[in-house]
Amino acid sequence: MHEPEPLGSGLSGRRVSATLVDRLRAMIPELRAMDDVAGGGTVLSLAEQEFGVITGLLDQASYDESTGRALQIALAELGQLAGWAAYDSGQSGLAQRYYIAALRAAHSADDRPLGAHILGLMAYQAADAGHPGEAVTLVETAVLGVRGRETAGLLTALYIRQAKALASLGDSSGCAAAISKTRTHVERLKHDDEPPYLYWVGPAEVTYVAGRCLLQLGKADQAAAMLQDGVDLLKESFIRDRTTFSIRLAEALAHPGPQRDLDAAAGRGIAALDLSQNLDSTRGTSRLRDLYRQLKPHAKVPAVGDFLEQARGLVAV
């Protein structure tokens, strides 16, 4: 993590106005939108700079109680975003440090929903790193800690994390129960009632995760249609997610079974390659490498050969 920029010490003793805090917080949605279209590698340094500025204000400037709380919330949101961007960039240790700093800031601001959201992201990272049991525990802690202040969107997000972790554990029934909860909560979702950091939660994500879990549980024949629905429901502006959804759909279509369609799998892979051209996402590139390896044995299929040729330079396999 970077140390705060000198701005903070330059404001030593000066009063932080609510207007300044509002303007600092107004930058956060722009960084989220940038992350969606350009990836974590593009956003990380910007989020770190903003994190450093707000850390400096908290440490060096003066402010009243409400302004201090607003600064802590901004710090937590930026720490969460920096953690996510670091994770997307393949920097897991840095991501963990930002998440922990974000949790502390959320606790200082008594923002339990934000803290629960950060725990959910830590669960996502833990499952991805091969620690699904830890991920399940983190989600359970988040759900318990936010009781009485939860929203439909937050519960949807947390049970999405739980479903993925349970799929990693091979717990088909537990995963199905978690997916059922996501569907129940997403039906109650009203974005006007949700915090802005849950803007991505919706039917597309729930549908995709249901398909992704089925694929992980070895049920590619059931997963393919679900993943296709997830792609169809997703907003065009979510470039990285569209890339990810397309790769997972290609994996399902390439998997042995009645759903196998190598031409369609290659087509989805090429679509993902096109989308990834302007993305700086280590995770996305890693997924494309996995798809490349999965399709390589079928290189004699013309469409697959086209995908492999186009992918060779990008994924540098």
N, C-alpha and C positions, 0 to 999 in steps of 0.2 A: 504494500500500500504506500502511496506517495504521501509525503509530508505536506501539510497545508502550504499554499503559496503565501508570499509575504503580505498579501492584501490584509490578512487578518491582523497582523501586528501593526500595520499601517493605520488600522482603525482602533487601536488600543484606547479604551476608555470612551470612545464615541458611541452615541446612541444608535441602535439599529431600529429603523422605522418599520411599521407594518407594511408600508408600500414597498420597501426594498425586499422584504421577505416574500411578498406576493409575486414580485417580478422574478425572484430566484426560483420560486416554485413553479412559475409559469413555463420555465424552460424544461421541466421534467417531462411533460407529455410530448414535447418535440423530440426529446431524446428517445422516448419509447417508440415513437413513430419511425424514427431513423433506424432504430434497432430492427424493426420489423422488415424494413426494405433493404438495409445494408449490412446487417449482421453485427455481432458483438465486437468484432475487431475494429469496426469503424467507430463504435460508440464508446468503447472502454475509456480511451484517453479523455474524452469530453466529460464523461461522468466522473472520472477521477478528479478532474480540475474543479468541477462544481462541488464535489465532496470536500475537497481541500479548502475551498473558499468558505463554505458553511462551517466547517470545523474551526477555521480561523476566527470567524465571527463569534461562535460559541465560546471560544477560549479567550478572546482578546477584547471583544466589544462589550457594551452594556445594553440591557434590554429589560423590559418588564416581563412578568410571568407568562402572559399569553403569547408574546413574541418569542420568548425562549422555547415554549412548547412548539410553536409553529416551526422554529428552526430545527428542533429535534425531529419533528415529523419529516421535514424536508431532507434532513441528513439520513434518516432511516430509508426513505424512498430512494435517494440517490445511492446509498449503500447497497440496497437490494438490486438496483439497476446495474451498478458497477459489478456486483457479484455475478449477476446473470450474464453480463457481457464477458466477464473473465471466463466463466464456465463455457460459454459459447466459443471462446477463443482458445480453449484447451488449457487454461490456467486454473486448474482445480484448487490448488492451494490458495491462490490469491482470491478466488471466488469465496472460499470458506472464510477467509479473514474479513472480507467485506460483509458477508452475511452476518457474522458475529457482531461486527461493529453496528450494523443496521439493527440487529436485535436489541442491542444495548440502547440505541437511540429510541427505538419504539417503546422500550420499557420506560425510559426516562420521560417520554411523552404520555405514558399510560394509554398507548394505542394498541390494545390487545389484538384487534383484527389484523393490523399491519404486521404485528409480531407473528401471528399465526400464519399469515401468507408467506413470510420469510422462512418459517419452519417448513412449510410445504415445499418451497424451492430447495431447501437443504435436503429434504426427503427425496426429491427428484434426483439430485446429484448423488446422494448416497446409493440409491437403487442403480443408477447408471454406472457407478463405480464398483458394483458387485456386492453391495451391502443392503439387500432388500429388507432384511429383518430390522436393521437400524432405521430404514425409511418408514416402515410401518409404525415403529415406536414414535418417530418424530411427528407423524400425522396424528396419531392418537393423542400425543401431548398437545398439539395445536388445537384439535377439536375440543379437548377438555378445557384448555386455557381460555378459549374464546366463548365458552358457553354463556348465553345471556346477551351477547353482543354480536352474534354471528349474523351473516346475511346469506341469502340464497346463493349469490355468486361465490362467496368465500367457501361455503360448504361444498359447492360444486367443484371448485378448484382443489380443495383438500381431498375429496374422495377420488378425483382424477389421479392424484399422486398415490393414494392408497391402492387403487386398482392396478396401476403400473407395478408397484412394489409386489403386490400379491401375485401378479402374473409372473414376475421374475422368480418368485418362490415356487411356482407351479401349482399354486392354490386356486384351482379353477372355480370352485364354489364361492370362496371368499372374494375373488375378483369379480364374479358375477354379481354378488351382493353389493359391492362397492359401485359397480357400474349402474346398478339399479338406483342407488342413492343419488348418483350424479344426475340421472334422468329426472328423478323426482324434484330435486332442487333446481335444476335448470329450467324446469317448467314454470317455476315461481319467479324467475329472474326478471328484474326490471333495472336496466342499467342506470336509470336516473337515481335509483336508491343505493347504488353500489359505489365504493371508492374507485377513483380513476385508475388505480393500478390493476383492477380486474376487468379492464376493457376487453380483454381477449377471450374471456369466458363466454361460452355460448354453445348452441347445438352443434356447430361444426366441430369444435374441440371434443365434446362429449362423444359424438359419433365416431370421430377418428380414433379416440382412445379405446373405445369399445372394439373397433377393428384391430387396432394395434395389439391389444391384449389377446385377442383371439389368435392372431398371427404368432405371438410369442408362446402361446399355449399349444401350438402345433395344429391349429384349426384354420389353415389358410383358405380352405374352401368356403368357410363361413366369413372369414375376414375380408375377402376381396370386395364383396358388395358393400360392406360397411365402410371400408376405406374409400371406395368410390363415392359413396354418399358424403363422406367427410370432405373430400375434394370439392364436390359440387356445392356444398353449403358454405365453404370458406370464402371470405371477402378477398377480392382481387388484390387489395393493398397489403395483405399479409404475405409478402414474397417469400420470406424464409420458411414460414409454415407451409405454404403451398409447395415449396421444394421438398420439405420433409414428407408431407402427405403423399406426394407423387412418388417418392422413393419407396415408401412403405407399400404403396399400392403395387408398384413394380415388383417388389419382393414377393408379395402374395401371388401375383400373376405368374411369377417364375417358379413358384414352389410346386412340386409334384402334387397332382390331384385333379379333380374334374374341372377346377377353375383355371387350370394352367393355360396361358395364352402368351407364348414367347414374343410374338409380334407386338401385342399390346404392352407387355412388360418393357420391351425395348422402347416403344413409343413414349411410355411414361418416363423412362430413364432419360430419353433425349429432352423431354419437356423439363425435367428437373435440371439437366445440364444448362439449358437455355436460361432458366430462372436464376441459376447460381452464378452466372457470369459476373454480376455486380455485387455479389455477397462476399463478405469477409467473415466466414464462419467455419472454424476448424471442425466443429461437429458435422456440419453439412458436407464438407469434403470427405470426412471419414465415412459417412453413410454412403456417399457415391462410390468410394473405394469398395465398400462391402458389396454393393450392387454389382459393380464391375466383376468382382471375383465370383459372385453367384451366377452371372450370365456368361462368363468366359467359356465354360465347357460347351456352350451352345453357339459358338462363334460361326458355325456354318449356316445358321439361320440368317438370311440377308439382313433383316431388320436389327438383329442382335449384333451382327458385324458392324453395322453403321453406328450403333451406340458405342461399341467398344472402341472404334476408331476415333469417334468424337471425344470420348472420355479419357483416352490414353494420356493426352497432354495435361488435362486439368487435374486428374487425380494422381498422376505421376506414379503409377503402380509399377 
